[in-house]
Amino acid sequence: MLAIRALRVARGLTQLNVATKARIARSHLSRIERGESAPSEGVRHRLAEILDLDSAELLDEVGGAIIR
């Protein structure tokens, strides 16, 4: 399970919930979670807010590390 997916699941959110709030397609969120697509800066910011992360933090999907 990749980092964004793990955070989403831990918070009880569905892909559709998060995608709708982030204003992206559910399929795009799925690709981001699988590491097949990199989110834009705006999407990263919205995902951080939705997942209750500091705006300066985001999870690197490839390595699962927090980028500061």
ABEGO torsion letter per residue (X at the ends): XBAAAAAAAAAGBBAAAAAAAAGBBAAAAAAAAAGABBBBAAAAAAAAAAAGBBAABBBBAAAGBBBX
